[in-house]
Amino acid sequence: MPGVPAGAVSAIMPGATGGIYRNLNGAPLSPYRLPGEYAGPNWGEQVIVKEVKPQFPWDLAESLSRETPVKLYAKAQIDLPIQVVMRADVADGTYNLWVNAAFSRLNTFDLLVLNNKLNVPGALGVRGEYLISMPEEPQPIDGTLYATFELKPTRTPNGTPLFALVGAGGGGGAVIYTPITYQS
């Protein structure tokens, strides 16, 4: 992929189950949401998010061959679901935006999910427009309430999800986006 260093794809896709993205101090990272125009530069960190768990499982297809009776497989399509656990605070505008998007059939969020902060050169991840659902919001008797949101990428007039790489520069450079293709 142009603009993405060798090995970056394997760094973005740490395995079939993904993992909770954390910074070097072990603190969970937040996703970034672009509230305005698609080409706008103002990513807003979703600070009430407790954890972000991107996953990168591949669908496998049979890859038949006459050279062996062993069933062989090839990677066919990749799923890019993201799970976000967020403090359920009805007084917080960010939480209300996520809940409203979850109850809407058509609302999407333009999200950038990186394996480090946006100002760290070399941070890798994905950018895409996601449909949001809220499969659960447990109601414990005591303690803080957290809601779980499930995100799935969708096609919009802006296209399909992209690989993202934060470029070099003081305090992090521009984010470089590269299409996710079968050659990636």
GUKOL-323445 format. One record per residue (C-alpha): x, y, z; residue number from 0; residue in one letter. Coordinates in nm, 2 decimals, padded with zeros to 4 digits. Each point is the difference from the previous one (the first is absolute). Example, Ala and Ser with C-alpha at 12.3 -4.5 7.8 and 13.67 -1.06 7.14 Angstrom:
REM GUKOL-323445
+--------+--------+--------+-----+---+
:      X :      Y :      Z :   k : r :
+--------+--------+--------+-----+---+
:  01.23 : -00.45 :  00.78 :   0 : a :
:  00.14 :  00.34 : -00.07 :   1 : s :
+--------+--------+--------+-----+---+
***
This chain:
REM GUKOL-323445
+--------+--------+--------+-----+---+
:      X :      Y :      Z :   k : r :
+--------+--------+--------+-----+---+
:  00.00 :  00.00 :  00.00 :   0 : m :
:  00.14 :  00.34 : -00.09 :   1 : p :
:  00.08 :  00.21 :  00.31 :   2 : g :
: -00.03 : -00.29 :  00.24 :   3 : v :
:  00.33 : -00.15 :  00.13 :   4 : p :
:  00.07 : -00.37 : -00.04 :   5 : a :
: -00.16 : -00.21 :  00.27 :   6 : g :
: -00.26 :  00.27 :  00.07 :   7 : a :
: -00.29 : -00.22 : -00.12 :   8 : v :
:  00.10 : -00.28 :  00.25 :   9 : s :
:  00.03 :  00.27 :  00.27 :  10 : a :
: -00.35 :  00.12 : -00.08 :  11 : i :
: -00.14 : -00.35 :  00.00 :  12 : m :
:  00.14 : -00.16 :  00.32 :  13 : p :
: -00.20 : -00.31 : -00.04 :  14 : g :
: -00.34 : -00.14 : -00.06 :  15 : a :
: -00.14 :  00.13 :  00.33 :  16 : t :
:  00.16 :  00.34 :  00.01 :  17 : g :
:  00.05 :  00.14 :  00.35 :  18 : g :
: -00.08 :  00.31 :  00.21 :  19 : i :
:  00.22 :  00.28 : -00.12 :  20 : y :
:  00.21 :  00.15 :  00.28 :  21 : r :
:  00.28 :  00.26 :  00.00 :  22 : n :
:  00.35 : -00.07 :  00.13 :  23 : l :
: -00.11 :  00.06 :  00.36 :  24 : n :
: -00.27 : -00.26 : -00.03 :  25 : g :
: -00.29 :  00.25 : -00.01 :  26 : a :
: -00.27 : -00.07 : -00.25 :  27 : p :
: -00.01 :  00.22 : -00.31 :  28 : l :
: -00.30 :  00.19 : -00.12 :  29 : s :
: -00.14 :  00.00 : -00.36 :  30 : p :
: -00.01 :  00.33 : -00.18 :  31 : y :
: -00.32 :  00.13 : -00.16 :  32 : r :
: -00.02 :  00.25 : -00.28 :  33 : l :
: -00.30 :  00.21 :  00.07 :  34 : p :
:  00.00 :  00.22 : -00.32 :  35 : g :
:  00.08 : -00.05 : -00.36 :  36 : e :
:  00.17 : -00.32 : -00.12 :  37 : y :
:  00.31 :  00.19 : -00.11 :  38 : a :
:  00.01 :  00.21 :  00.32 :  39 : g :
:  00.31 : -00.01 :  00.22 :  40 : p :
: -00.16 :  00.02 :  00.35 :  41 : n :
: -00.01 : -00.35 :  00.15 :  42 : w :
: -00.15 :  00.00 :  00.35 :  43 : g :
:  00.12 : -00.25 :  00.25 :  44 : e :
: -00.30 : -00.19 :  00.16 :  45 : q :
:  00.14 :  00.03 :  00.36 :  46 : v :
: -00.29 : -00.16 :  00.18 :  47 : i :
:  00.08 : -00.33 : -00.18 :  48 : v :
:  00.13 : -00.27 :  00.25 :  49 : k :
:  00.14 : -00.23 : -00.26 :  50 : e :
:  00.02 : -00.06 : -00.38 :  51 : v :
:  00.03 : -00.35 : -00.14 :  52 : k :
:  00.05 : -00.02 : -00.37 :  53 : p :
:  00.00 : -00.34 : -00.16 :  54 : q :
:  00.14 : -00.11 : -00.33 :  55 : f :
: -00.14 : -00.35 : -00.08 :  56 : p :
:  00.02 : -00.14 : -00.35 :  57 : w :
: -00.26 : -00.20 : -00.18 :  58 : d :
:  00.17 : -00.30 : -00.16 :  59 : l :
: -00.10 : -00.16 : -00.33 :  60 : a :
:  00.10 : -00.35 : -00.12 :  61 : e :
:  00.29 :  00.02 : -00.24 :  62 : s :
: -00.03 : -00.33 : -00.18 :  63 : l :
:  00.31 : -00.17 : -00.15 :  64 : s :
:  00.07 : -00.32 : -00.18 :  65 : r :
:  00.35 : -00.02 :  00.14 :  66 : e :
: -00.12 : -00.11 :  00.35 :  67 : t :
: -00.31 : -00.16 :  00.16 :  68 : p :
:  00.04 :  00.24 :  00.29 :  69 : v :
: -00.26 :  00.27 :  00.01 :  70 : k :
:  00.17 :  00.34 : -00.06 :  71 : l :
: -00.13 :  00.34 :  00.08 :  72 : y :
:  00.05 :  00.36 : -00.12 :  73 : a :
: -00.08 :  00.32 :  00.18 :  74 : k :
: -00.32 :  00.14 : -00.17 :  75 : a :
: -00.13 :  00.30 :  00.19 :  76 : q :
:  00.09 :  00.18 :  00.32 :  77 : i :
: -00.25 :  00.11 :  00.26 :  78 : d :
:  00.08 :  00.32 :  00.18 :  79 : l :
: -00.24 :  00.01 :  00.30 :  80 : p :
:  00.09 :  00.22 :  00.29 :  81 : i :
: -00.14 : -00.03 :  00.35 :  82 : q :
: -00.01 :  00.32 :  00.22 :  83 : v :
: -00.08 :  00.00 :  00.37 :  84 : v :
: -00.10 :  00.34 :  00.12 :  85 : m :
: -00.11 :  00.15 :  00.33 :  86 : r :
: -00.38 :  00.03 : -00.02 :  87 : a :
: -00.05 :  00.36 :  00.11 :  88 : d :
: -00.32 :  00.15 : -00.14 :  89 : v :
:  00.13 :  00.35 :  00.10 :  90 : a :
:  00.30 : -00.04 : -00.24 :  91 : d :
: -00.06 :  00.12 : -00.36 :  92 : g :
:  00.25 : -00.25 : -00.14 :  93 : t :
: -00.19 : -00.29 :  00.15 :  94 : y :
: -00.33 :  00.14 : -00.13 :  95 : n :
:  00.14 :  00.02 : -00.35 :  96 : l :
:  00.10 : -00.36 :  00.01 :  97 : w :
: -00.34 : -00.11 :  00.13 :  98 : v :
: -00.18 :  00.20 : -00.27 :  99 : n :
:  00.22 : -00.16 : -00.27 : 100 : a :
: -00.08 : -00.34 :  00.15 : 101 : a :
: -00.37 :  00.05 : -00.03 : 102 : f :
:  00.02 :  00.15 : -00.35 : 103 : s :
: -00.01 : -00.22 : -00.31 : 104 : r :
:  00.20 :  00.24 : -00.21 : 105 : l :
:  00.24 :  00.20 :  00.22 : 106 : n :
:  00.36 : -00.09 : -00.03 : 107 : t :
:  00.31 :  00.11 :  00.19 : 108 : f :
:  00.32 :  00.08 : -00.18 : 109 : d :
:  00.25 : -00.16 :  00.24 : 110 : l :
:  00.38 : -00.03 :  00.01 : 111 : l :
:  00.12 : -00.28 :  00.23 : 112 : v :
:  00.38 :  00.00 :  00.06 : 113 : l :
:  00.24 : -00.22 :  00.20 : 114 : n :
:  00.14 :  00.32 :  00.16 : 115 : n :
: -00.09 :  00.37 :  00.04 : 116 : k :
: -00.07 :  00.21 : -00.31 : 117 : l :
:  00.31 :  00.22 :  00.08 : 118 : n :
:  00.24 : -00.30 :  00.00 : 119 : v :
:  00.18 : -00.06 : -00.34 : 120 : p :
: -00.03 : -00.36 : -00.11 : 121 : g :
: -00.34 : -00.06 :  00.17 : 122 : a :
: -00.19 : -00.25 : -00.22 : 123 : l :
: -00.37 : -00.08 : -00.03 : 124 : g :
: -00.31 :  00.02 : -00.21 : 125 : v :
: -00.23 :  00.28 : -00.11 : 126 : r :
: -00.35 : -00.06 : -00.11 : 127 : g :
: -00.36 :  00.10 :  00.02 : 128 : e :
: -00.18 : -00.24 :  00.24 : 129 : y :
: -00.35 : -00.10 :  00.08 : 130 : l :
: -00.06 : -00.02 :  00.37 : 131 : i :
: -00.21 : -00.23 :  00.21 : 132 : s :
: -00.03 : -00.02 :  00.38 : 133 : m :
: -00.05 : -00.37 :  00.09 : 134 : p :
:  00.01 :  00.05 :  00.37 : 135 : e :
:  00.00 :  00.25 :  00.28 : 136 : e :
:  00.02 : -00.19 :  00.33 : 137 : p :
: -00.18 :  00.16 :  00.29 : 138 : q :
:  00.20 : -00.11 :  00.31 : 139 : p :
: -00.14 :  00.11 :  00.34 : 140 : i :
:  00.33 :  00.17 :  00.10 : 141 : d :
:  00.30 :  00.14 : -00.18 : 142 : g :
:  00.04 :  00.18 : -00.33 : 143 : t :
: -00.22 : -00.09 : -00.30 : 144 : l :
:  00.17 : -00.09 : -00.33 : 145 : y :
: -00.16 : -00.05 : -00.34 : 146 : a :
:  00.14 : -00.23 : -00.27 : 147 : t :
: -00.02 :  00.12 : -00.36 : 148 : f :
:  00.07 : -00.23 : -00.30 : 149 : e :
:  00.13 :  00.18 : -00.31 : 150 : l :
: -00.01 : -00.14 : -00.35 : 151 : k :
:  00.15 :  00.17 : -00.31 : 152 : p :
: -00.23 :  00.11 : -00.27 : 153 : t :
:  00.03 :  00.15 : -00.35 : 154 : r :
: -00.08 :  00.37 : -00.03 : 155 : t :
:  00.05 :  00.26 : -00.28 : 156 : p :
:  00.35 :  00.04 :  00.16 : 157 : n :
:  00.09 : -00.36 : -00.08 : 158 : g :
:  00.11 : -00.30 :  00.21 : 159 : t :
:  00.23 : -00.03 :  00.30 : 160 : p :
:  00.37 :  00.09 : -00.03 : 161 : l :
:  00.33 : -00.09 :  00.17 : 162 : f :
:  00.13 :  00.30 :  00.20 : 163 : a :
:  00.36 :  00.09 :  00.09 : 164 : l :
:  00.10 :  00.32 :  00.19 : 165 : v :
:  00.29 :  00.15 : -00.18 : 166 : g :
:  00.31 :  00.15 :  00.14 : 167 : a :
:  00.01 :  00.36 :  00.11 : 168 : g :
:  00.01 :  00.21 :  00.32 : 169 : g :
: -00.27 : -00.15 :  00.23 : 170 : g :
: -00.11 : -00.24 : -00.27 : 171 : g :
: -00.05 :  00.08 : -00.36 : 172 : g :
: -00.29 : -00.03 : -00.24 : 173 : a :
: -00.18 : -00.33 : -00.01 : 174 : v :
:  00.07 : -00.20 : -00.32 : 175 : i :
: -00.29 : -00.20 : -00.13 : 176 : y :
:  00.04 : -00.30 : -00.22 : 177 : t :
: -00.28 : -00.21 : -00.15 : 178 : p :
: -00.05 : -00.35 :  00.14 : 179 : i :
:  00.03 : -00.23 : -00.31 : 180 : t :
:  00.05 : -00.36 : -00.08 : 181 : y :
:  00.37 :  00.08 : -00.06 : 182 : q :
:  00.04 :  00.16 :  00.35 : 183 : s :
+--------+--------+--------+-----+---+
***
